[in-house]
Amino acid sequence: MINAALSLGMGPLPEKPPIPEDNPMTPAKVALGKQLFFEPRLSKNSKISCNSCHNLTDAATGTDNQPFSTGFNGKKGGRNSPTVWNAAFNLVQFWDGRAATLEEQAKGPLINPVEMGMENHGEVMKRVSAIPSYAEQFTEVFGKENPLTISNLAKAIAAYERTLLTPNAPLDRFFRGDRKALSVPAQRGMRLVSQLGCLGCHNGPLFHGLYMSFPLISGTEYDKKYGFSKDLGRFEVTRNPEDKNKWRVPSWRNVELTAPYFHNGSVDTLDEAVRVMAKTQLGRDLKHSQVGDIVAFLKSLTGERPKQVEPELPN
């Protein structure tokens, strides 16, 4: 079974993510990025940090497990917050792929009026520059020539996020030769997702992809019940009619931790999410036992989350 799975593109989580040449990782940069990730003063009311919506402590799901996150002045976003665990492997960022890199993604929420609410990136950097410890750290990490830029702030946060990997899931141990790591139902589920065609979109060691149309089959009872088609997805970015209801294919890694599901956070359970995908994407009505086996397989993709202790922030 292992050889068959590997031939389909499955495999253990890579030990390291891709690292861009213009943003090499150093311990000092990662430490600075971690502080900035937890820093509420990057928001207009000094109450919202990246960790507010992508929680790495407490339940440590990398999200806030709400349909829509609460941002500046109690405003609600319009899409479910994706997890930041393993986000370094995403082919594009955000549900609609509007950011190509972690660095680009890190800039967006800062000036989104519904998220962190800052007027512009210049105001963000004024806040940061006024804190002596940050000014010193930026100089240490990025050099003396104009270190306090929004680009460098985003590079630091991205460097920290590239450390947020979840290795050693049961499936990873199975691929490395531990035949007992994967339960019999999970093994049946692994065969089933291949037979059904799920791996056409959710592929590779991350079980993710670039874009897919969702819902692919319109008018199903699930689309009517959960309103998936109301948000036009990538079309809102490109204005290309072919991109209506297209979305970044999310990873299955740690999916059991990240309910509620889908871009609108409308589905509460993993069992129901499996039924939805089978019907809306493949036109299949699954048996209860099949859903159970697929869920068992998906749970085998929950890895070890390195404990994140909230850093002490400078005065």
C-alpha positions as CSV (number, residue, x, y, z in Angstrom):
1,M,0.0,0.0,0.0
2,I,2.8,2.4,0.8
3,N,4.3,2.1,-2.7
4,A,0.9,2.6,-4.3
5,A,0.3,5.7,-2.2
6,L,3.7,7.1,-3.0
7,S,3.0,6.5,-6.7
8,L,-0.1,8.7,-6.3
9,G,2.0,11.6,-5.0
10,M,1.3,11.1,-1.3
11,G,4.2,11.2,1.1
12,P,5.4,12.4,4.4
13,L,5.4,16.1,5.2
14,P,8.7,17.7,3.9
15,E,11.1,18.6,6.7
16,K,11.6,22.2,5.4
17,P,9.4,24.6,3.4
18,P,10.6,26.6,0.4
19,I,12.6,29.6,1.5
20,P,12.9,32.6,-0.9
21,E,16.3,33.8,-1.8
22,D,15.5,37.3,-0.8
23,N,14.3,36.3,2.7
24,P,16.8,33.9,4.3
25,M,15.9,32.6,7.7
26,T,17.9,33.5,10.8
27,P,17.1,33.0,14.5
28,A,17.0,36.8,15.1
29,K,14.6,37.3,12.2
30,V,12.3,34.5,13.3
31,A,12.3,35.9,16.9
32,L,11.4,39.3,15.6
33,G,8.7,37.8,13.4
34,K,7.2,35.9,16.3
35,Q,6.9,39.1,18.3
36,L,5.2,40.9,15.4
37,F,2.8,38.0,14.9
38,F,1.6,38.4,18.5
39,E,1.8,42.2,18.5
40,P,-1.6,43.8,18.9
41,R,-0.2,47.3,18.4
42,L,0.0,46.6,14.7
43,S,-3.8,47.1,14.7
44,K,-5.6,50.5,14.9
45,N,-7.1,49.8,18.4
46,S,-4.0,47.9,19.7
47,K,-6.2,44.9,20.4
48,I,-5.9,42.6,17.3
49,S,-2.8,40.6,16.4
50,C,-2.2,38.0,13.8
51,N,-2.6,35.4,16.6
52,S,-6.1,36.7,17.3
53,C,-7.5,35.0,14.1
54,H,-4.7,32.4,13.7
55,N,-4.4,31.1,17.2
56,L,-1.1,29.2,18.0
57,T,-1.6,29.0,21.7
58,D,-4.6,27.7,23.7
59,A,-6.3,25.2,21.3
60,A,-3.4,25.9,18.8
61,T,-5.4,25.2,15.7
62,G,-3.8,28.0,13.7
63,T,-7.3,29.5,13.3
64,D,-10.0,30.8,15.6
65,N,-12.5,28.1,14.9
66,Q,-15.2,30.6,14.1
67,P,-17.2,30.9,10.9
68,F,-15.9,34.5,10.5
69,S,-13.2,36.2,12.6
70,T,-13.8,39.3,14.7
71,G,-11.6,42.1,13.8
72,F,-11.2,45.9,14.4
73,N,-14.1,47.4,16.4
74,G,-15.9,44.0,16.4
75,K,-16.4,43.8,12.7
76,K,-16.8,40.4,11.1
77,G,-14.9,39.2,8.1
78,G,-16.6,37.6,5.1
79,R,-14.5,34.4,4.9
80,N,-13.3,31.8,7.3
81,S,-9.7,32.2,8.6
82,P,-7.4,29.6,7.2
83,T,-4.9,27.9,9.4
84,V,-1.3,29.1,9.5
85,W,0.1,25.7,10.3
86,N,2.0,24.6,7.2
87,A,1.0,27.7,5.3
88,A,4.6,27.9,4.2
89,F,3.7,25.2,1.7
90,N,0.7,26.9,0.2
91,L,1.0,27.5,-3.5
92,V,-0.8,30.8,-3.1
93,Q,-2.2,32.6,0.0
94,F,-5.8,33.6,1.0
95,W,-8.8,31.6,-0.1
96,D,-8.8,33.5,-3.4
97,G,-5.1,33.3,-4.0
98,R,-4.7,37.1,-4.1
99,A,-1.2,36.9,-2.5
100,A,1.5,34.8,-4.0
101,T,3.7,34.6,-0.9
102,L,3.7,34.6,2.8
103,E,5.4,38.0,2.7
104,E,2.7,39.5,0.5
105,Q,0.0,37.9,2.6
106,A,1.4,39.4,5.8
107,K,0.8,43.0,4.6
108,G,-2.9,42.6,3.8
109,P,-4.7,42.2,7.1
110,L,-2.8,45.2,8.6
111,I,-4.7,47.7,6.5
112,N,-7.9,45.8,6.0
113,P,-10.7,47.9,7.6
114,V,-12.4,44.8,8.8
115,E,-9.3,43.1,10.2
116,M,-6.6,45.2,11.9
117,G,-7.9,48.5,10.6
118,M,-4.7,50.6,10.1
119,E,-5.0,53.4,7.6
120,N,-2.0,52.5,5.6
121,H,1.4,50.8,5.9
122,G,3.1,54.0,6.8
123,E,1.0,54.2,9.9
124,V,1.9,50.7,10.8
125,M,5.6,51.5,10.6
126,K,5.2,54.6,12.6
127,R,3.9,52.5,15.4
128,V,6.8,50.0,15.1
129,S,9.4,52.8,14.8
130,A,8.2,54.4,18.0
131,I,9.2,51.3,20.0
132,P,12.9,51.4,20.7
133,S,13.4,47.7,21.0
134,Y,11.8,47.0,17.6
135,A,13.9,49.7,16.0
136,E,17.0,48.0,17.4
137,Q,15.9,44.5,16.3
138,F,15.1,45.7,12.7
139,T,18.5,47.2,12.5
140,E,20.1,44.0,13.8
141,V,18.2,41.8,11.4
142,F,18.1,44.0,8.2
143,G,21.0,46.3,8.6
144,K,21.4,50.0,9.2
145,E,20.2,51.3,5.8
146,N,16.5,51.9,6.0
147,P,15.6,48.7,8.0
148,L,12.1,49.9,9.2
149,T,10.0,49.1,6.2
150,I,6.8,47.3,5.7
151,S,8.6,44.9,3.4
152,N,11.0,44.0,6.2
153,L,8.2,43.6,8.7
154,A,6.4,41.2,6.3
155,K,9.7,39.3,5.8
156,A,10.1,38.8,9.5
157,I,6.5,37.6,10.0
158,A,6.9,35.2,7.0
159,A,10.2,33.8,8.4
160,Y,8.4,33.0,11.7
161,E,5.5,31.4,9.9
162,R,7.9,29.1,8.0
163,T,8.7,27.5,11.3
164,L,5.1,26.5,11.9
165,L,5.2,23.0,10.6
166,T,3.4,19.9,11.9
167,P,5.5,16.8,11.3
168,N,5.1,13.2,12.4
169,A,1.4,12.7,11.7
170,P,0.3,9.0,11.8
171,L,0.4,9.0,8.0
172,D,4.0,10.3,8.1
173,R,5.0,7.5,10.5
174,F,3.2,5.0,8.2
175,F,5.1,6.1,5.2
176,R,8.4,5.8,7.1
177,G,7.6,2.1,7.8
178,D,5.5,2.0,11.0
179,R,2.7,-0.2,9.7
180,K,0.8,0.2,13.0
181,A,0.6,4.0,12.7
182,L,-2.4,3.9,10.4
183,S,-5.6,2.2,11.6
184,V,-7.5,-0.2,9.3
185,P,-10.3,2.3,8.7
186,A,-7.7,5.0,7.9
187,Q,-6.1,2.7,5.4
188,R,-9.5,2.0,3.8
189,G,-10.1,5.8,3.7
190,M,-6.7,6.3,2.0
191,R,-7.7,3.8,-0.8
192,L,-11.2,5.4,-1.0
193,V,-10.0,9.0,-1.6
194,S,-7.9,7.7,-4.4
195,Q,-10.7,5.6,-6.0
196,L,-13.2,8.4,-5.8
197,G,-10.9,11.0,-7.4
198,C,-10.4,13.3,-4.5
199,L,-6.6,13.3,-5.1
200,G,-7.2,15.1,-8.4
201,C,-7.4,18.4,-6.4
202,H,-6.0,17.4,-3.0
203,N,-2.6,16.0,-4.0
204,G,1.0,15.7,-2.9
205,P,2.2,15.4,0.7
206,L,0.1,18.4,1.7
207,F,-3.0,17.1,0.0
208,H,-3.6,20.5,-1.5
209,G,-3.5,22.3,-4.8
210,L,-3.8,25.6,-6.7
211,Y,-7.4,26.3,-7.6
212,M,-10.7,24.4,-8.0
213,S,-14.2,25.3,-8.8
214,F,-16.4,24.9,-5.7
215,P,-19.1,23.9,-5.9
216,L,-18.4,22.2,-9.2
217,I,-21.9,20.8,-9.4
218,S,-24.3,23.6,-8.8
219,G,-27.8,23.3,-7.5
220,T,-27.2,20.5,-5.0
221,E,-29.0,20.4,-1.7
222,Y,-25.7,21.3,0.0
223,D,-25.2,24.4,-2.1
224,K,-28.7,25.5,-1.3
225,K,-28.4,24.7,2.4
226,Y,-24.9,26.3,2.9
227,G,-24.9,29.0,0.3
228,F,-21.5,28.1,-1.1
229,S,-22.1,29.9,-4.5
230,K,-22.9,33.3,-3.0
231,D,-19.3,34.3,-2.7
232,L,-17.7,34.4,-6.2
233,G,-14.2,33.6,-4.9
234,R,-11.2,34.3,-7.2
235,F,-13.5,36.2,-9.6
236,E,-13.5,39.1,-7.1
237,V,-9.7,39.4,-7.7
238,T,-9.4,38.8,-11.4
239,R,-12.9,39.7,-12.7
240,N,-12.4,36.8,-15.1
241,P,-15.7,35.0,-15.6
242,E,-13.9,31.7,-15.7
243,D,-12.8,32.3,-12.1
244,K,-16.3,32.5,-10.6
245,N,-16.5,30.3,-7.5
246,K,-12.9,29.2,-7.8
247,W,-10.9,28.8,-4.6
248,R,-7.4,27.8,-3.5
249,V,-7.5,24.1,-2.7
250,P,-6.8,23.9,1.0
251,S,-4.6,21.3,2.6
252,W,-6.0,18.3,4.4
253,R,-3.2,18.5,6.9
254,N,-4.6,19.0,10.4
255,V,-8.1,19.4,8.9
256,E,-9.7,17.8,12.0
257,L,-8.6,20.8,14.0
258,T,-9.9,23.6,11.8
259,A,-13.7,23.4,11.9
260,P,-15.9,25.1,10.8
261,Y,-15.2,24.3,7.2
262,F,-15.2,25.9,3.7
263,H,-14.7,29.5,2.7
264,N,-17.8,30.6,4.5
265,G,-17.4,28.5,7.6
266,S,-20.8,27.0,7.2
267,V,-20.2,23.4,7.9
268,D,-19.5,22.4,11.5
269,T,-18.3,18.8,11.3
270,L,-15.7,16.9,9.3
271,D,-18.2,14.1,8.5
272,E,-20.6,16.6,6.9
273,A,-17.7,18.3,5.0
274,V,-16.8,14.9,3.5
275,R,-20.4,14.4,2.4
276,V,-20.5,17.9,0.9
277,M,-17.3,17.4,-1.1
278,A,-18.4,14.0,-2.4
279,K,-21.7,15.3,-3.7
280,T,-20.8,18.8,-4.9
281,Q,-17.5,17.8,-6.6
282,L,-17.9,14.2,-7.6
283,G,-21.7,13.7,-7.7
284,R,-21.5,10.9,-5.2
285,D,-23.6,10.0,-2.2
286,L,-21.4,8.2,0.2
287,K,-22.4,5.5,2.6
288,H,-22.0,6.1,6.3
289,S,-19.2,3.6,6.5
290,Q,-17.3,5.3,3.6
291,V,-17.6,8.7,5.3
292,G,-16.2,7.2,8.5
293,D,-13.3,5.7,6.7
294,I,-12.4,8.9,4.9
295,V,-12.7,10.9,8.2
296,A,-10.4,8.3,9.9
297,F,-7.8,8.9,7.1
298,L,-8.1,12.7,7.3
299,K,-7.5,12.5,11.1
300,S,-4.3,10.6,10.4
301,L,-3.0,13.8,8.8
302,T,-2.9,15.6,12.2
303,G,0.7,16.3,13.0
304,E,2.6,17.4,16.0
305,R,2.2,21.1,16.6
306,P,5.4,22.6,18.1
307,K,4.4,24.4,21.3
308,Q,4.2,28.2,20.9
309,V,4.7,30.3,23.9
310,E,3.5,33.9,23.6
311,P,6.6,36.1,23.5
312,E,7.3,39.0,25.8
313,L,6.6,42.1,23.8
314,P,8.7,45.3,24.2
315,N,7.3,48.3,26.0
